[in-house]
Amino acid sequence: MRKWLWGSLAGASLLLLGGGYYTYPMLQIGSGYAAKMACSCHFLQGRSMTDIQQKDLNFSVLGKMSLELDEEKRQVRSSLFGLAPRTAQYIPGRGCVLMADEAKAWPEALPESQAARQPDSLLLPFDSLPPGIDLPALEKAVARAFEPISGGGTRAVVILYQGRLLYEAYAPGFDANTPLLGWSMTKSITNALIGLRIKSGHLALDDRELFPEWQQDERSDIRLRDLLHMNSGLQWNEAYGSTSDATTMLYLQADMAAYAKNRPLESTPDTKWVYSSGTSNQLSAIIRNTFPDENSYLSFIRDSLFQALGMHSALIESDQSGKAVGSSYGWATARDWARFGLLYLQDGYWNGEAFLPKGWVSWSQEVANGSEGIYGAHIWLKTHDATNAPDDVFQFRGFQDQRIVMIPSRECVLVRLGMNDDQTFDLNTFIKEVLDALPAK
């Protein structure tokens, strides 16, 4: 995502100021990004506008954006020299929502959960380290992971071993209680939500005619499993070097799923793999359509997944239409992200009981057609930056190198969260050094 902000957004602002008004949508996207990010970081993390601008909006023209905070209204407004003003508002139970259509209202606050709060009985630290743990080597591996890299660096590392908290560390200004943005790791949460709706009998992998708009044309052949595998055949441009489908959806659309589901078919389903944030938001809409109303839909996400796992910090922020942005806007503490990884490491079992459908995690790791072996069902497999891991590795991945790495054969979950140029964190070295510090298998 930085690529479009480094080049295109800077160019857009210069052209705009020089009279090139055809670039205005790109400037709106940049201003929307700034307003949304600043709002979330302030109201979810409790950070100051100055700190956010210096550490999260510190590249391209974003550093020139003016931010206006209204604590009473719980809003952040962003603009560039007064141009392309955008507003994001914090809404209880939803996080920060970007205003994309001024003719439409903000979504309503979500009522407080009535579900019983699960005790934090898991992820306890070891009373004494298991035999074979090389603590100095582990400390060295984590210290290396916190070395500065372009655009910032690591903010949190959590390592689980045999279901227990083995090690955690945080950058200054962040701690075990700080929610951190997972970006596209949210797509793997969407995988879990679909799994739960399948388990309850409300969905099936071979469901077709998923939207009324698809029932009258060739899109009626797209199955739920095709969307999960990112090989629906729908046209999509995930690039961030221009006003693409992805940037238009995230920063210019009030209803992201409505925009995404209107993409035309360009190839036969289940043949061509195209990474698409739009697909994940289509899945969010499909989940929504299995509920009678919005509150029961959002309560399901919060209570049936997050609360049930003890992920009390977790939240998927909404778009202006009220739907959870299942592609990108998942927040949780590093420990709670690790907790989610542990669910998958344990084959979908939690507290000794089947939480996800039987076989769901294994099915989710089956290679998607066209993905060249690196992608399953909204879950990454063994990628080029994880070659030091055993072959059974699988991952949740997000922009700016958010990572949850699950390695069943080594009984570990590795979490790395941060803020930096995308694909600059040395995941391969991190994996190798952590595994070298664990007992050999």
HUJO-V568122 format. One record per residue. RES is the residue in three letters. PHI is phi in whole degrees, 0 to 359 (999 if undefined). NEAR is the number of other ideal C-beta (glycine too) atoms within 8 Angstrom. D_LAST is the distance of its C-alpha to the last C-alpha in whole Angstrom. Layout:
# HUJO-V568122
RES&PHI&NEAR&D_LAST + RES&PHI&NEAR&D_LAST
This chain:
# HUJO-V568122
MET&999&8&38 + ARG&301&12&39 + LYS&303&9&40 + TRP&289&14&43 + LEU&285&16&44 + TRP&296&10&44 + GLY&260&10&47 + SER&295&12&48 + LEU&292&16&49 + ALA&297&11&51 + GLY&296&9&53 + ALA&298&13&54 + SER&293&15&55 + LEU&294&8&57 + LEU&295&11&58 + LEU&297&13&59 + LEU&295&8&61 + GLY&270&6&63 + GLY&109&6&64 + GLY&273&7&61 + TYR&289&6&61 + TYR&291&5&59 + THR&268&12&56 + TYR&304&10&56 + PRO&303&9&54 + MET&293&13&51 + LEU&291&15&52 + GLN&299&12&52 + ILE&297&14&49 + GLY&296&18&48 + SER&293&16&50 + GLY&295&16&48 + TYR&301&11&45 + ALA&296&14&46 + ALA&296&16&48 + LYS&295&13&45 + MET&294&11&42 + ALA&296&18&45 + CYS&299&14&46 + SER&296&16&42 + CYS&295&11&41 + HIS&284&14&44 + PHE&276&11&44 + LEU&267&12&40 + GLN&256&9&39 + GLY&78&5&43 + ARG&266&8&43 + SER&281&6&46 + MET&299&10&47 + THR&297&6&48 + ASP&295&9&44 + ILE&295&15&43 + GLN&295&13&45 + GLN&284&7&44 + LYS&249&8&40 + ASP&241&9&40 + LEU&237&13&43 + ASN&258&10&43 + PHE&219&9&43 + SER&54&11&46 + VAL&283&11&49 + LEU&301&13&47 + GLY&294&9&48 + LYS&267&7&52 + MET&292&14&52 + SER&271&8&54 + LEU&242&14&52 + GLU&243&7&54 + LEU&261&9&53 + ASP&243&9&55 + GLU&295&5&53 + GLU&294&4&56 + LYS&277&6&55 + ARG&59&9&52 + GLN&234&11&52 + VAL&233&15&51 + ARG&243&11&53 + SER&235&16&52 + SER&200&12&55 + LEU&246&13&55 + PHE&54&7&59 + GLY&82&6&60 + LEU&268&11&59 + ALA&51&10&56 + PRO&293&9&56 + ARG&226&16&53 + THR&231&11&53 + ALA&237&17&49 + GLN&232&12&50 + TYR&280&11&48 + ILE&233&15&48 + PRO&306&6&46 + GLY&83&9&44 + ARG&238&14&44 + GLY&81&14&43 + CYS&264&15&45 + VAL&242&14&47 + LEU&272&13&48 + MET&286&11&52 + ALA&250&10&52 + ASP&222&7&55 + GLU&290&4&58 + ALA&279&3&60 + LYS&249&7&57 + ALA&280&3&56 + TRP&290&8&53 + PRO&294&11&51 + GLU&283&6&52 + ALA&295&7&49 + LEU&271&12&47 + PRO&303&8&48 + GLU&297&5&46 + SER&294&8&43 + GLN&259&5&44 + ALA&286&8&41 + ALA&294&4&39 + ARG&286&6&37 + GLN&284&10&34 + PRO&293&5&33 + ASP&276&7&30 + SER&267&6&28 + LEU&253&9&24 + LEU&58&11&22 + LEU&286&7&23 + PRO&289&6&22 + PHE&290&9&20 + ASP&294&3&22 + SER&215&4&20 + LEU&295&7&17 + PRO&298&9&14 + PRO&302&5&13 + GLY&94&7&11 + ILE&281&12&12 + ASP&264&9&14 + LEU&299&8&17 + PRO&301&6&20 + ALA&292&10&17 + LEU&294&15&17 + GLU&298&9&21 + LYS&293&9&21 + ALA&297&13&19 + VAL&290&13&21 + ALA&300&8&24 + ARG&297&10&24 + ALA&295&11&24 + PHE&266&10&27 + GLU&296&7&29 + PRO&300&4&32 + ILE&227&10&32 + SER&305&6&35 + GLY&90&11&37 + GLY&142&11&35 + GLY&158&11&31 + THR&289&12&28 + ARG&249&12&30 + ALA&204&16&27 + VAL&228&16&23 + VAL&230&14&21 + ILE&236&15&17 + LEU&255&16&16 + TYR&220&11&13 + GLN&53&6&13 + GLY&79&9&17 + ARG&243&10&18 + LEU&282&13&19 + LEU&271&12&17 + TYR&201&10&20 + GLU&212&11&23 + ALA&206&7&25 + TYR&222&12&29 + ALA&286&10&31 + PRO&305&4&35 + GLY&93&5&37 + PHE&229&9&34 + ASP&208&5&32 + ALA&294&8&30 + ASN&258&5&33 + THR&271&12&34 + PRO&293&10&34 + LEU&232&14&32 + LEU&283&10&33 + GLY&268&15&30 + TRP&48&11&33 + SER&284&12&31 + MET&297&15&28 + THR&301&17&31 + LYS&301&13&31 + SER&285&13&28 + ILE&296&14&30 + THR&300&15&33 + ASN&304&13&30 + ALA&295&12&29 + LEU&295&14&33 + ILE&297&14&34 + GLY&302&13&31 + LEU&294&12&33 + ARG&288&11&37 + ILE&291&13&35 + LYS&300&9&34 + SER&277&6&38 + GLY&87&4&39 + HIS&273&6&41 + LEU&221&10&39 + ALA&216&6&38 + LEU&301&9&36 + ASP&265&7&39 + ASP&302&9&41 + ARG&237&8&44 + GLU&49&7&47 + LEU&285&10&45 + PHE&225&11&48 + PRO&305&4&52 + GLU&295&8&52 + TRP&266&12&50 + GLN&285&8&52 + GLN&257&5&54 + ASP&218&7&53 + GLU&294&5&50 + ARG&290&10&47 + SER&296&10&48 + ASP&276&7&45 + ILE&291&14&42 + ARG&262&12&40 + LEU&302&13&38 + ARG&298&10&35 + ASP&293&12&36 + LEU&295&14&36 + LEU&298&13&33 + HIS&273&14&32 + MET&60&14&34 + ASN&229&15&36 + SER&291&11&39 + GLY&91&13&41 + LEU&285&14&43 + GLN&292&7&44 + TRP&199&12&43 + ASN&240&7&42 + GLU&272&11&40 + ALA&296&8&41 + TYR&243&13&42 + GLY&268&8&44 + SER&199&9&47 + THR&282&7&48 + SER&265&12&46 + ASP&302&12&45 + ALA&294&14&42 + THR&290&14&44 + THR&298&13&47 + MET&297&14&45 + LEU&288&13&44 + TYR&237&14&47 + LEU&232&11&50 + GLN&246&12&49 + ALA&286&8&50 + ASP&238&10&49 + MET&294&15&45 + ALA&294&13&45 + ALA&298&10&48 + TYR&296&11&48 + ALA&292&16&45 + LYS&286&12&46 + ASN&269&6&49 + ARG&291&9&47 + PRO&282&5&49 + LEU&279&11&47 + GLU&238&6&46 + SER&209&7&44 + THR&293&6&43 + PRO&305&12&41 + ASP&70&10&37 + THR&234&9&38 + LYS&241&8&37 + TRP&267&12&35 + VAL&227&10&36 + TYR&295&7&34 + SER&212&14&37 + SER&293&15&37 + GLY&299&17&40 + THR&300&14&38 + SER&296&15&36 + ASN&283&16&40 + GLN&298&14&41 + LEU&296&15&38 + SER&299&15&39 + ALA&293&13&43 + ILE&296&14&42 + ILE&299&15&40 + ARG&304&11&44 + ASN&289&6&46 + THR&271&9&44 + PHE&242&10&46 + PRO&286&3&49 + ASP&206&6&49 + GLU&293&9&48 + ASN&297&8&47 + SER&292&9&45 + TYR&295&12&43 + LEU&288&14&42 + SER&294&12&42 + PHE&301&13&39 + ILE&300&12&37 + ARG&288&14&37 + ASP&272&12&37 + SER&281&9&35 + LEU&248&15&32 + PHE&295&12&32 + GLN&295&15&34 + ALA&296&11&32 + LEU&267&12&29 + GLY&78&12&30 + MET&274&12&30 + HIS&290&10&34 + SER&273&10&34 + ALA&285&12&33 + LEU&203&13&36 + ILE&252&14&37 + GLU&291&13&40 + SER&266&15&43 + ASP&270&13&45 + GLN&292&14&49 + SER&282&12&49 + GLY&101&10&47 + LYS&276&14&44 + ALA&294&10&41 + VAL&278&15&40 + GLY&288&15&36 + SER&268&16&36 + SER&211&11&36 + TYR&248&12&37 + GLY&271&14&34 + TRP&239&15&34 + ALA&191&14&31 + THR&293&11&30 + ALA&300&16&27 + ARG&295&11&25 + ASP&288&14&27 + TRP&298&16&25 + ALA&296&15&22 + ARG&300&13&23 + PHE&295&17&24 + GLY&298&15&21 + LEU&296&13&19 + LEU&304&14&22 + TYR&282&14&20 + LEU&301&13&17 + GLN&270&9&18 + ASP&60&7&20 + GLY&83&14&23 + TYR&265&10&23 + TRP&217&10&24 + ASN&54&5&25 + GLY&81&4&24 + GLU&242&6&27 + ALA&290&7&27 + PHE&267&9&28 + LEU&269&11&28 + PRO&303&9&29 + LYS&303&5&27 + GLY&82&6&25 + TRP&296&12&26 + VAL&294&10&23 + SER&296&8&22 + TRP&298&8&25 + SER&295&14&25 + GLN&266&10&22 + GLU&292&8&24 + VAL&294&8&26 + ALA&287&12&29 + ASN&302&9&32 + GLY&90&8&33 + SER&269&12&30 + GLU&58&5&28 + GLY&84&6&25 + ILE&254&9&24 + TYR&222&12&26 + GLY&249&13&26 + ALA&249&12&28 + HIS&62&12&29 + ILE&220&14&25 + TRP&274&10&23 + LEU&252&13&21 + LYS&272&10&19 + THR&260&9&22 + HIS&297&5&23 + ASP&264&7&22 + ALA&227&13&18 + THR&289&7&17 + ASN&279&8&15 + ALA&268&11&13 + PRO&299&7&11 + ASP&293&5&14 + ASP&273&7&13 + VAL&295&13&15 + PHE&214&11&18 + GLN&214&13&20 + PHE&253&14&24 + ARG&227&9&26 + GLY&216&13&29 + PHE&310&9&32 + GLN&64&13&31 + ASP&66&13&28 + GLN&289&17&27 + ARG&216&15&23 + ILE&236&15&21 + VAL&249&15&18 + MET&252&12&15 + ILE&230&15&12 + PRO&303&7&11 + SER&294&7&8 + ARG&250&9&7 + GLU&57&9&10 + CYS&225&14&12 + VAL&234&14&16 + LEU&245&14&17 + VAL&244&16&21 + ARG&228&15&23 + LEU&230&13&27 + GLY&188&14&30 + MET&223&9&33 + ASN&195&14&33 + ASP&301&9&34 + ASP&298&10&32 + GLN&60&6&29 + THR&245&9&30 + PHE&284&13&26 + ASP&276&5&24 + LEU&296&12&21 + ASN&303&10&19 + THR&294&9&19 + PHE&300&14&18 + ILE&300&14&15 + LYS&299&9&14 + GLU&292&12&15 + VAL&292&14&14 + LEU&298&12&10 + ASP&297&9&11 + ALA&272&11&12 + LEU&265&13&9 + PRO&302&7&7 + ALA&292&4&4 + LYS&243&4&0
